Amino acid sequence: MADLTTTEKKKLERYFDMGGGYFSNLSNSDLEELIADELNIEIYDEKYNFKSGSKANRIRAFWQIEDNHTVAKFLIAALERDDFEKTNSYSYTGNTNDLLRKECEGIITRLMGLQPQPQPQPQPQPQPQPQPLSQTSSMVQEEKLVQAPMKNKVFIVHGHDELVKEKVARFVAQVGLVPIILHEQFSGSKTIIEKIEHYADEACFAIVLYTPCDRGAKATENTPKFRARQNVVFEHGYFIGKLGRSKVTAVVKGDIELPNDFSGVVYERFDDTDSWKLALAKEMRGAGCKIDLNALV
């Protein structure tokens, strides 16, 4: 069960307007779809049927049953959906208390086990001694290396195939890096493209998952072919421009149509033998990511 305190629950209930049995501006089907998409959980299962069985009571039961990480993922998705409803609904304004919003985000941070980083205390600096020109140049290069910490995060661009996404995310964690999955990150009232720009700055590498989620064809063709989602193709191009081709690899599942304008792009085939893992690990190491190849043994 999530270790939400009574005060935290009251803050969340107030922000999402749960007093009358409602939850945000969501209908029963909206809430069911949101939780199913984000967590693969059926909120109308009997185990969540608490008291009257209203949306608010089912969420209270959900908080009581599920663990901290699961509840945090739901709350992130709920905040994003609430922001969307405020922007796109004529009748719904929702809670606009900025302080309460920040407190809710703080609750999510705690549930995810994240702690704010302590600020280092300034230390007295010794007076620099004059150095020969050759030594000074070497010291400047060393200082740049110290000031630029190695990035250890990998951005995963994905479609609707949850299994492939989870397998690749587990692989990234297995070799000692941190996977970034966009919908699991705080939005902070950012648009999708703003979130991509923000979290792309933290990544040393990007993995783009081409899975057969859509179908399409030329206007002159009668038989549609499987394709990746349009957002996947767009973000693939974005990360090539952002990080460079050497730091982006596409993982392809099945027989699907691939963009024909991307020259020199690396594609790895996703299969049940897991041979893609070693190939992908080598690409990541070649791009400068610090990984543990022994973890794949």
N, C-alpha and C positions, 0 to 999 in steps of 0.2 A: 504493500500500500504506500501511497505517496505521503510523506511526512509534512503535509500542509498544516500550519497552525490555524487555530480558529480565526485569528485576526487576518491571516492571509486569505482564508476562504471568504471571509466577509468582503475583503477588498475586491477579489475576483468576481464575487457575486454582484457587487455593486457596479463594477465596470461593465459586465456583460448583461446587466439588467435582468437578473434571475429571480427577482422578488415575486413575480406573478406566475412562475412556472415556465417562463420563456427563457430563451438563450439568444442574446443579441437580436438580430432581425431574421433569424433562420426558421424556416418551416421544419416540420418533422423530417421531410425528405431531404431538405438541405443539410440538416445536421447529420443525418444518416450517411449521406454521400460524402460529406467533409471528413468524417472519422474513418469511413471505409477507405477513401482514397489515400489519406495520410498515414493511417495505422493498420489498415486491413482488419479493423475491428467492427463488429456489428453492434451498434449501441442499443438496438432494440432486442438484443438477446435478453432472455429472462433474468440473467444474473444482474443486469443493470436496472431491473424493474423495482425501483425504490419508492415506497409510499404511493403517491398518486400516479407514478409512471410518467410524469410530465418531462419535458426536455430538461428543465432545471434539475429535477430530482434524479434523472438518469445521469447527468453530468456529476452530481454529488456522489452517486454510487460509483461512477467511473473513477473519481478522485480517491475514493475509499479502497477500490480494488486494485488499480494499476500502480506500477512503480513510478518513481520520480522521473526517470528519463521519458517514459511513455507519456506521462501527464505534461511534461515540459514540451514535447513535440506537438501535442494537441494544442496547448495554449499558444504556441508560436503560430500555428495554422489558424487558430481562432482569431488572434489579433489581426492577422493579415486579411482574413475574410471580413472581419468587422470594419476594417478600414475601407475595403472594397464596397461594402454595403452603404457606408456613410457617403461615399463618393457617387454611387450609382443609383441610390434609391431616393425617390421624391419624398417619401413620407418618413424615412428613418434618419435621425440625426445621431443617435447613440450618445455615449458618454464622451464629453469633450474636455474632461478634467485632465490636463497635462500631467499634474503631479501624481494623480492616481494611475495614469498610464505608465509613468516611470516606475511606480511602485510595483505594478504588475510585471513589468519587464525585469525588475529586480528579483521577484519571486521566481520567474523562469530561470534566471541566471543561477540562483541558489539550487533549484531542483536539478539543473544540469551539472552541478558540482563545480561550477566555475567560480573562481575567486578573483577579485580585482588585484592587479599586480601592485605591490608596494612601490612607492616612489623612492628611488635611491637618494640617500642623504649626500649633499655635496661634501667632498673631501678636499682638504687643503692641497694644492698642487705645488710641487717643488719647482723652483725656478729652472727653466731649461738651460743647459750648458751648450755653448757653441760647439757645433760638430763640423767636421770636414764635409765638403759638398757631396762627395760620393756617399757618405754615411747618411747624410740628411735625406737624399733621394730615396735610399733604401728604407729609411724610417717612415717616410711619407707613404710608401706602398704598403708597408706592414700596418700602418694606422688605418688605411682604407679597408684592409681586410678585417681588422678588428671591429670597425664601425659598421660593417655590412654583414649582419648575422645571416647564416644560411637559412633560407626558407625551407620549411618542411611540410608544406601543404600541397595537396593535389586537387584541382578542381575537376569534378566529374559532371560532364554534360550528358543528360539522359532523356529518354522518351518515357513511354508508359510501361516498359518491361521491368517490373520490380525485381525479378529474380536476377537478371543480368546486373542491374544497378547494385544490388546488395552483394553479389559475388565480387564485383570489381572493388567496391568499397572495402570489403573484408581483406582483399588482396593488398590494397594500399596500406591498410593498417598493419597487415602481417609483415610487410617489409620495413616498417618503422616510420611511416609517414601518416599524415592526418588528412582524411578525405573531406573535401568540401562539397556538400550536396545543398544546392541553393535553397530549396524550400525548408530545410532544417535550420537555416540561419535567421537571425533577427532581421526584420525588415526595417525597423526604425522609421517607418513612414516613407521608405524609399520605393521608387518604381522598380520593376524587374531589371531594367537595364542599369539603373543606378546600383542595385545590389550586385549585379554581375561585375560592374566596374570596381566596386568596393572590394569584393572578395577576390577578384582576379589579381589585385595588387599583392595579395598574401601568398599566391601560388608560385611554386617552382616548376609546375608541370600541369598540363591539362589532358584528360582522357575523354574522348568524345565517343559515345555509344550509339552506333548505327544499328538500330533494331527495327524489325518490320512492324511499325506502329500505324503507318498510313498506306494508302494505295493511290496511285495516280498514273496518268499517261498523257502523251501528246494529244492534241485535239484531233489529229489524223489517225490515231490508233484506237482500236476497239478493246484491247485487253489491258487493264491497268496492272501496274507492277507494284510490288511492295517497296515502300520508301521509309526513311526515317522521318520523324516529325520535322516540320519546317523550322521550329526554334532550334533544333539540334544542328541543322545545316548552317543557320545564321550564326550560332555561337561558335561553331567550328571555325568559320572564317574570322570571327572576332578574335579568338584566341591565337590563331596564326599571326594576325596582325599585332596582337598584344605581346605575346611571348616569343614569337618566331617559330618557324616550322619544326625546328629540331626539338622543341619543347612541347609539341602537341602530337598525340597519336590517336588514331581512330580505331576502335574495336568494333568489328562488323559481325553481326549474327545473321546467319541464313543467306538466302539468295535475294538480295535487295539491290535496287538501283542506287548507284553512288554518283555524287556530283562529278561531272566530267571537266570542270574548269579548274580543279585543284591539281596542279602539276607538282610533282615531288612530294606528295603527301604520303605519310606512312599509314598503312592499314594493316591491322592484325585480325586474324579470324578467330572468333569466339567459338570454342568447341568443348565437348565434354571431357576431352583428354587433359585440359588445363595447360596445353602447350603454350597458350597465349601468355601465360603468366611470366615465364622466363623471358620470352621475347619482349614483353612490355617492360619488365624489370631492367633489361639491358638498355632499352631506349631511355628510360628514366635516369639510369646511372650515367649514360652518355651525355645526357642533357645537364648534368651537374647535381642531380638530386642525390643526397646521401642516403643510401638504402642498404639493407642487410640481405644480401643474396642467400646467405646461409639459412634464412628463415623459410626459404622455399623447399628446402630438402626434406 
